[in-house]
Amino acid sequence: MLTTITALSAGSAQALAHGPMGYGWPGPWFLLFPLFWLIIIGLFLFFGRRGWRRNHEWHQNQGAESVLRERYARGEIDETEYRARLEVLRADHKK
């Protein structure tokens, strides 16, 4: 019993002497956690910006087509002009 208590107190003394890192340098493992979170945040930013750009381009194109549809619906332009302008808008979007 006394040996067990002595061993436990010796182990506690060693843990206190070496600090929270244990018996030496932890190796490269302590770098993996920050690296993991940096990669996750980087992927989140990459895909978020990419999605925003695509949505922004789509919204700009839809805005022009929407105005053209409204003008056609109000009778300001005829069908041939509507189709010609729509073709130009869609050709610009593909470039």
C-alpha positions in Angstrom: 0.0 0.0 0.0 2.8 2.4 0.9 4.6 1.5 -2.3 1.5 2.4 -4.3 1.1 5.8 -2.6 4.8 6.5 -3.1 4.6 5.6 -6.8 1.5 7.8 -7.2 3.2 10.7 -5.5 6.3 10.2 -7.6 4.3 10.2 -10.8 2.5 13.3 -9.7 5.8 15.0 -8.9 7.1 14.1 -12.4 3.9 15.4 -14.0 4.3 18.7 -12.1 8.0 18.9 -13.0 7.4 18.4 -16.7 4.3 20.4 -17.0 1.1 19.6 -18.9 3.1 18.3 -21.9 4.1 15.2 -20.1 7.6 13.7 -20.4 8.9 15.6 -23.4 8.1 17.4 -26.6 4.7 16.2 -27.9 6.0 15.8 -31.5 4.2 17.1 -34.5 0.8 16.1 -33.3 0.1 19.4 -31.7 0.3 21.0 -35.2 -2.5 18.9 -36.6 -5.4 20.5 -34.7 -4.7 24.1 -35.8 -3.8 22.8 -39.3 -7.1 21.0 -39.5 -9.1 24.1 -38.5 -7.2 26.2 -41.0 -8.0 23.8 -43.8 -11.7 23.7 -42.8 -11.9 27.5 -42.7 -10.0 27.8 -45.9 -12.4 25.4 -47.7 -15.4 27.3 -46.3 -14.1 30.6 -47.6 -13.2 29.1 -51.0 -16.5 27.5 -51.6 -18.4 30.5 -50.1 -16.7 33.0 -52.4 -17.1 30.7 -55.4 -20.8 30.3 -54.8 -21.3 34.0 -54.2 -19.6 34.8 -57.6 -21.8 32.3 -59.5 -24.9 33.6 -57.8 -23.9 37.2 -58.5 -23.3 36.5 -62.2 -26.6 34.6 -62.5 -28.4 37.5 -60.8 -27.0 40.1 -63.1 -28.0 38.1 -66.2 -31.5 37.4 -64.8 -31.9 41.1 -64.1 -31.3 42.0 -67.8 -33.5 39.2 -69.1 -36.2 40.3 -66.6 -36.2 43.8 -67.8 -36.4 42.6 -71.4 -39.3 40.3 -70.6 -41.2 43.2 -68.9 -40.6 45.5 -71.9 -42.0 42.7 -74.2 -45.0 42.1 -71.9 -45.8 45.9 -71.9 -45.6 45.9 -75.7 -42.6 48.3 -75.9 -40.8 45.9 -78.2 -42.0 43.3 -80.7 -41.2 39.6 -80.7 -38.3 39.7 -83.2 -36.6 42.5 -81.2 -37.2 40.5 -78.0 -35.6 37.4 -79.4 -32.7 39.2 -80.9 -31.9 41.0 -77.7 -32.4 37.9 -75.7 -29.9 36.1 -77.9 -27.4 38.9 -77.4 -27.8 38.7 -73.7 -27.3 35.0 -73.5 -24.3 35.1 -75.9 -22.6 37.7 -73.6 -23.2 35.5 -70.6 -21.5 32.4 -72.2 -18.3 34.4 -73.0 
